[in-house]
C-alpha cells in the first residue's frame, strides 16, 4: 500500500474533519468526516474553502497559513442543514514544495449545547432561589426593626418566611431528585398496581389545593385497571401532573384522570380545563424552569421542575409523556407506559 493511501485511510478514520487547500484557497483534499459535515450533496474538492464552510473568517485563516506561514485557531458556526459549531485549527502545509494549508474541524456542537444548558440552569436556579430568599431577608429585617412586637402582624410575617423557606426546600429537593434520575441512580421496582387507587391517593393529597380554587377532581379510571410501574414513581408523576393542572386551571374548573390501552402501551390521561398553551410553547414545557406565561406564573407557586421530572421518570419506565392543548379549552397530558 502506498504511503498516500495509508495517510488517507488514517485521516478518513478520524472523527475530526480535515480540509487541505492550495494557495488559491481551493480544496485539494478532504477526509470522510469533512465530507459528512460539508458536502451537502456536492463534491468538495475544487470548491473554494469559503463556499464549503460558509465562512470568510475560515478563508482568511487559510490564506494567512499559505501566505504568512501563520497558524490560527478560530470558531466556526456552520448553519447549513442545522446549526453546528466547530473549533478549527488551521496550519501551513508544505506539499513537496507546494504551498498549502490544512484545517482540522473539531465538532463541539454537543459541548456548546451542554454549556448553554449549564448557563441557563445556573441563571434560572439563581433567580428561583433569589426570589424567596429576598422575601425572607426583607421580613426578617422588618421583624428585627420592631415588628416582632407587633402582635397583629408578626405571625403573618413569620408565615411568609416559612412559606418562602418551604419553597426553597422544595426547589432543592426537586433539583436533587432530577439529578438522581438523570444520572441513572434510581432503580425502579415494577409491580402490578391498581391505577384507580393511585389516582384517588393523588386526589386526596391535593384536595385542599383543589378546594381552594373550587376545582372538581374526577377519577374516570376503572377499579379493575392495572398498570405495571414503580408505585412511588407513578405516584410522583401523577402528583406533578395533577398539581400542575390545578395550579394553571381556571377557578371552578375540573381535572380529570382517565386511561386507555393501545397496542402494548397503557395510556394515562390528565386533562384540565385551563386556558391552554400556545402552540409555539408546547415543545418547551418539559424544560427545567420553563414557564409558559412568566408574568402570570410569578404569582403561582411551584419549583418549575415538575414536568421535567415527569418526562425523565416516564422514559425511565421505557415510556413517554406528551401534551396536547387548545387555547381557552384546556390541556391534556398523556403518560404512555409499556404494558409488559
FIVO-554722 format. One line per field, with one value per residue (C-alpha): residue in one letter; x, y, z; residue number from 1; chain. Coordinates in steps of 0.5 Angstrom, whole numbers. Layout:
BEGIN
residu A | ...
X X | ...
Y Y | ...
Z Z | ...
num NUM | ...
chaine A | ...
% end
This chain:
BEGIN
residu X | X | X | X | X | X | X | X | X | X | X | X | X | X | X | X | X | X | X | X | X | X | X | X | X | X | X | X | X | X | X | X | X | X | X | X | X | X | X | X | X | X | X | X | X | X | X | X | X | X | X | X | X | X | X | X | X | X | X | X | X | X | X | X | X | X | X | X | X | X | X | X | X | X | X | X | X | X | X | X | X | X | X | X | X | X | X | X | X | X | X | X | X | X | X | X | X | X | X | X | X | X | X | X | X | X | X | X | X | X | X | X | X | X | X | X | X | X | X | X | X | X | X | X | X | X | X | X | X | X | X | X | X | X | X | X | X | X | X | X | X | X | X | X | X | X | X | X | X | X | X | X | X | X | X | X | X | X | X | X | X | X | X | X | X | X | X | X | X | X | X | X | X | X | X | X | X | X | X | X | X | X | X | X | X | X | X | X | X | X | X | X | X | X | X | X | X | X | X | X | X | X | X | X | X | X | X | X | X | X | X | X | X | X | X | X | X | X | X | X | X | X | X | X | X | X | X | X | X | X | X | X | X | X | X | X | X | X | X | X | X | X | X | X | X | X | X | X | X | X | X | X | X | X | X | X | X | X | X | X | X | X | X | X | X | X | X | X | X | X | X | X | X | X | X | X | X | X | X | X | X | X | X | X | X | X | X | X | X | X | X | X | X | X | X | X | X | X | X | X | X | X | X | X | X | X | X | X | X | X | X | X | X | X | X | X | X | X | X | X | X | X | X | X | X | X | X | X | X | X | X | X | X | X | X | X | X | X | X | X
X 0 | 3 | 4 | -1 | -6 | -4 | -5 | -12 | -14 | -12 | -15 | -21 | -22 | -21 | -27 | -25 | -26 | -20 | -19 | -13 | -13 | -7 | -5 | -11 | -16 | -19 | -20 | -15 | -16 | -22 | -23 | -29 | -31 | -31 | -35 | -40 | -40 | -40 | -41 | -49 | -49 | -44 | -36 | -32 | -25 | -24 | -29 | -27 | -26 | -30 | -36 | -35 | -35 | -39 | -34 | -30 | -26 | -24 | -22 | -18 | -14 | -13 | -10 | -6 | -3 | -1 | 2 | 4 | 6 | 1 | -2 | -9 | -15 | -22 | -29 | -34 | -41 | -44 | -51 | -53 | -57 | -58 | -53 | -47 | -40 | -33 | -27 | -22 | -14 | -11 | -4 | 1 | 3 | 9 | 7 | 13 | 15 | 8 | 5 | -2 | -6 | -9 | -15 | -18 | -25 | -27 | -34 | -36 | -44 | -45 | -40 | -43 | -50 | -49 | -45 | -51 | -56 | -51 | -51 | -59 | -59 | -55 | -58 | -65 | -63 | -60 | -67 | -71 | -67 | -66 | -74 | -76 | -69 | -70 | -77 | -74 | -69 | -74 | -79 | -73 | -71 | -78 | -78 | -72 | -73 | -79 | -85 | -83 | -87 | -93 | -98 | -103 | -97 | -92 | -95 | -96 | -89 | -87 | -92 | -89 | -82 | -84 | -87 | -81 | -77 | -81 | -81 | -73 | -73 | -78 | -74 | -67 | -71 | -73 | -66 | -63 | -69 | -68 | -60 | -61 | -66 | -62 | -55 | -59 | -58 | -65 | -68 | -75 | -79 | -84 | -90 | -98 | -101 | -109 | -109 | -115 | -113 | -106 | -111 | -115 | -109 | -106 | -113 | -113 | -106 | -108 | -116 | -114 | -111 | -116 | -122 | -119 | -120 | -127 | -124 | -127 | -122 | -125 | -123 | -125 | -120 | -124 | -123 | -120 | -115 | -108 | -101 | -94 | -90 | -86 | -91 | -87 | -85 | -92 | -95 | -90 | -91 | -99 | -98 | -94 | -99 | -105 | -101 | -100 | -107 | -110 | -105 | -106 | -113 | -119 | -123 | -129 | -126 | -124 | -118 | -120 | -115 | -117 | -114 | -114 | -110 | -107 | -103 | -97 | -98 | -102 | -104 | -106 | -109 | -109 | -114 | -115 | -120 | -115 | -113 | -109 | -102 | -100 | -97 | -90 | -89 | -91 | -85 | -81 | -86 | -82 | -75 | -73 | -76 | -79 | -86 | -91 | -93 | -88 | -92 | -98 | -93 | -90 | -96 | -96 | -92 | -88 | -81 | -81 | -78 | -84 | -86 | -78 | -78 | -85 | -81 | -75 | -79 | -83 | -77 | -74 | -80 | -79 | -85 | -86 | -90 | -94 | -98 | -104 | -107 | -113 | -113 | -119 | -121 | -115 | -109 | -108 | -102 | -101 | -96 | -95 | -92 | -91 | -95 | -90
Y 0 | 7 | 12 | 17 | 11 | 10 | 17 | 18 | 12 | 15 | 21 | 18 | 14 | 21 | 24 | 31 | 34 | 35 | 40 | 42 | 48 | 51 | 58 | 59 | 57 | 52 | 45 | 40 | 34 | 32 | 27 | 23 | 27 | 33 | 30 | 29 | 36 | 40 | 36 | 38 | 33 | 36 | 35 | 39 | 38 | 44 | 49 | 55 | 54 | 60 | 57 | 50 | 53 | 59 | 63 | 69 | 68 | 61 | 63 | 69 | 64 | 59 | 65 | 67 | 60 | 60 | 67 | 69 | 62 | 63 | 58 | 60 | 57 | 60 | 58 | 57 | 57 | 53 | 54 | 50 | 43 | 45 | 49 | 46 | 49 | 47 | 49 | 50 | 49 | 52 | 51 | 52 | 45 | 44 | 39 | 37 | 45 | 47 | 52 | 49 | 50 | 44 | 45 | 41 | 42 | 39 | 39 | 42 | 42 | 38 | 41 | 48 | 46 | 43 | 49 | 53 | 49 | 50 | 57 | 57 | 53 | 57 | 63 | 60 | 57 | 63 | 67 | 62 | 62 | 69 | 71 | 67 | 69 | 76 | 76 | 72 | 77 | 83 | 80 | 78 | 85 | 88 | 84 | 86 | 93 | 92 | 88 | 83 | 86 | 88 | 82 | 84 | 83 | 79 | 72 | 74 | 76 | 69 | 65 | 69 | 67 | 60 | 59 | 62 | 57 | 52 | 54 | 54 | 47 | 44 | 47 | 44 | 37 | 37 | 39 | 33 | 29 | 31 | 30 | 23 | 21 | 24 | 20 | 14 | 13 | 11 | 3 | 2 | -3 | -5 | -8 | -9 | -3 | -1 | 5 | 8 | 7 | 11 | 17 | 17 | 18 | 23 | 27 | 26 | 29 | 35 | 36 | 42 | 46 | 44 | 46 | 53 | 54 | 50 | 45 | 39 | 32 | 27 | 20 | 16 | 10 | 3 | 0 | -6 | -2 | -5 | -2 | -4 | 1 | 3 | 5 | 11 | 14 | 13 | 17 | 22 | 23 | 24 | 28 | 33 | 33 | 34 | 39 | 43 | 42 | 45 | 51 | 53 | 52 | 57 | 58 | 53 | 48 | 41 | 36 | 29 | 23 | 17 | 12 | 7 | 1 | 2 | -3 | -5 | 2 | 4 | 11 | 15 | 22 | 28 | 33 | 40 | 46 | 52 | 57 | 52 | 53 | 57 | 52 | 55 | 54 | 47 | 44 | 47 | 46 | 40 | 44 | 46 | 52 | 54 | 58 | 59 | 65 | 68 | 74 | 70 | 65 | 69 | 69 | 61 | 57 | 51 | 50 | 49 | 42 | 38 | 37 | 35 | 30 | 27 | 27 | 23 | 18 | 16 | 15 | 11 | 7 | 6 | 10 | 18 | 24 | 28 | 34 | 37 | 44 | 48 | 55 | 57 | 50 | 46 | 42 | 34 | 31 | 23 | 18 | 12 | 6 | -1 | -6 | -12
Z 0 | -2 | 4 | 1 | 1 | 9 | 10 | 7 | 11 | 17 | 16 | 14 | 21 | 25 | 28 | 26 | 19 | 15 | 9 | 5 | 1 | -4 | -5 | -9 | -3 | -7 | -3 | -6 | -1 | 4 | 9 | 10 | 17 | 13 | 7 | 12 | 15 | 9 | 3 | 2 | -4 | -8 | -9 | -4 | -8 | -13 | -9 | -5 | 2 | 4 | 0 | 3 | 10 | 9 | 13 | 11 | 17 | 16 | 9 | 12 | 16 | 11 | 7 | 13 | 13 | 6 | 5 | 12 | 15 | 20 | 25 | 27 | 32 | 31 | 32 | 26 | 27 | 21 | 19 | 13 | 15 | 22 | 26 | 28 | 32 | 30 | 34 | 28 | 28 | 21 | 20 | 14 | 10 | 5 | 0 | -4 | -5 | -6 | -1 | 2 | 9 | 13 | 17 | 23 | 25 | 32 | 32 | 39 | 38 | 44 | 48 | 47 | 48 | 54 | 56 | 54 | 58 | 64 | 64 | 63 | 69 | 74 | 71 | 73 | 79 | 82 | 80 | 83 | 90 | 90 | 90 | 96 | 100 | 98 | 101 | 107 | 109 | 108 | 113 | 118 | 118 | 119 | 125 | 127 | 127 | 131 | 128 | 133 | 138 | 133 | 135 | 130 | 124 | 127 | 126 | 119 | 117 | 120 | 116 | 110 | 112 | 113 | 106 | 102 | 106 | 104 | 97 | 97 | 101 | 95 | 90 | 93 | 94 | 86 | 84 | 87 | 85 | 78 | 78 | 81 | 76 | 70 | 73 | 73 | 80 | 81 | 81 | 79 | 83 | 78 | 80 | 78 | 81 | 82 | 78 | 80 | 88 | 86 | 83 | 89 | 93 | 89 | 89 | 97 | 98 | 93 | 95 | 100 | 94 | 89 | 94 | 95 | 87 | 87 | 82 | 82 | 81 | 77 | 77 | 71 | 72 | 72 | 79 | 75 | 71 | 73 | 71 | 71 | 74 | 80 | 85 | 88 | 82 | 79 | 84 | 83 | 76 | 77 | 83 | 79 | 73 | 77 | 82 | 75 | 73 | 79 | 79 | 72 | 72 | 72 | 78 | 78 | 73 | 73 | 73 | 70 | 70 | 65 | 62 | 55 | 53 | 46 | 43 | 48 | 52 | 58 | 57 | 63 | 61 | 66 | 63 | 66 | 64 | 64 | 59 | 55 | 52 | 46 | 40 | 40 | 47 | 48 | 46 | 51 | 57 | 59 | 60 | 67 | 70 | 63 | 65 | 59 | 62 | 66 | 68 | 71 | 74 | 78 | 83 | 82 | 87 | 85 | 83 | 75 | 75 | 76 | 68 | 67 | 73 | 70 | 63 | 66 | 70 | 64 | 60 | 66 | 65 | 58 | 56 | 54 | 56 | 51 | 51 | 47 | 49 | 46 | 48 | 52 | 53 | 57 | 56 | 56 | 59 | 57 | 60 | 56 | 60 | 57 | 59 | 59
num 1 | 2 | 3 | 4 | 5 | 6 | 7 | 8 | 9 | 10 | 11 | 12 | 13 | 14 | 15 | 16 | 17 | 18 | 19 | 20 | 21 | 22 | 23 | 24 | 25 | 26 | 27 | 28 | 29 | 30 | 31 | 32 | 33 | 34 | 35 | 36 | 37 | 38 | 39 | 40 | 41 | 42 | 43 | 44 | 45 | 46 | 47 | 48 | 49 | 50 | 51 | 52 | 53 | 54 | 55 | 56 | 57 | 58 | 59 | 60 | 61 | 62 | 63 | 64 | 65 | 66 | 67 | 68 | 69 | 70 | 71 | 72 | 73 | 74 | 75 | 76 | 77 | 78 | 79 | 80 | 81 | 82 | 83 | 84 | 85 | 86 | 87 | 88 | 89 | 90 | 91 | 92 | 93 | 94 | 95 | 96 | 97 | 98 | 99 | 100 | 101 | 102 | 103 | 104 | 105 | 106 | 107 | 108 | 109 | 110 | 111 | 112 | 113 | 114 | 115 | 116 | 117 | 118 | 119 | 120 | 121 | 122 | 123 | 124 | 125 | 126 | 127 | 128 | 129 | 130 | 131 | 132 | 133 | 134 | 135 | 136 | 137 | 138 | 139 | 140 | 141 | 142 | 143 | 144 | 145 | 146 | 147 | 148 | 149 | 150 | 151 | 152 | 153 | 154 | 155 | 156 | 157 | 158 | 159 | 160 | 161 | 162 | 163 | 164 | 165 | 166 | 167 | 168 | 169 | 170 | 171 | 172 | 173 | 174 | 175 | 176 | 177 | 178 | 179 | 180 | 181 | 182 | 183 | 184 | 185 | 186 | 187 | 188 | 189 | 190 | 191 | 192 | 193 | 194 | 195 | 196 | 197 | 198 | 199 | 200 | 201 | 202 | 203 | 204 | 205 | 206 | 207 | 208 | 209 | 210 | 211 | 212 | 213 | 214 | 215 | 216 | 217 | 218 | 219 | 220 | 221 | 222 | 223 | 224 | 225 | 226 | 227 | 228 | 229 | 230 | 231 | 232 | 233 | 234 | 235 | 236 | 237 | 238 | 239 | 240 | 241 | 242 | 243 | 244 | 245 | 246 | 247 | 248 | 249 | 250 | 251 | 252 | 253 | 254 | 255 | 256 | 257 | 258 | 259 | 260 | 261 | 262 | 263 | 264 | 265 | 266 | 267 | 268 | 269 | 270 | 271 | 272 | 273 | 274 | 275 | 276 | 277 | 278 | 279 | 280 | 281 | 282 | 283 | 284 | 285 | 286 | 287 | 288 | 289 | 290 | 291 | 292 | 293 | 294 | 295 | 296 | 297 | 298 | 299 | 300 | 301 | 302 | 303 | 304 | 305 | 306 | 307 | 308 | 309 | 310 | 311 | 312 | 313 | 314 | 315 | 316 | 317 | 318 | 319 | 320 | 321 | 322 | 323 | 324 | 325 | 326 | 327 | 328 | 329 | 330 | 331 | 332 | 333 | 334 | 335 | 336 | 337 | 338 | 339 | 340
chaine A | A | A | A | A | A | A | A | A | A | A | A | A | A | A | A | A | A | A | A | A | A | A | A | A | A | A | A | A | A | A | A | A | A | A | A | A | A | A | A | A | A | A | A | A | A | A | A | A | A | A | A | A | A | A | A | A | A | A | A | A | A | A | A | A | A | A | A | A | A | A | A | A | A | A | A | A | A | A | A | A | A | A | A | A | A | A | A | A | A | A | A | A | A | A | A | A | A | A | A | A | A | A | A | A | A | A | A | A | A | A | A | A | A | A | A | A | A | A | A | A | A | A | A | A | A | A | A | A | A | A | A | A | A | A | A | A | A | A | A | A | A | A | A | A | A | A | A | A | A | A | A | A | A | A | A | A | A | A | A | A | A | A | A | A | A | A | A | A | A | A | A | A | A | A | A | A | A | A | A | A | A | A | A | A | A | A | A | A | A | A | A | A | A | A | A | A | A | A | A | A | A | A | A | A | A | A | A | A | A | A | A | A | A | A | A | A | A | A | A | A | A | A | A | A | A | A | A | A | A | A | A | A | A | A | A | A | A | A | A | A | A | A | A | A | A | A | A | A | A | A | A | A | A | A | A | A | A | A | A | A | A | A | A | A | A | A | A | A | A | A | A | A | A | A | A | A | A | A | A | A | A | A | A | A | A | A | A | A | A | A | A | A | A | A | A | A | A | A | A | A | A | A | A | A | A | A | A | A | A | A | A | A | A | A | A | A | A | A | A | A | A | A | A | A | A | A | A | A | A | A | A | A | A | A | A | A | A | A | A
% end
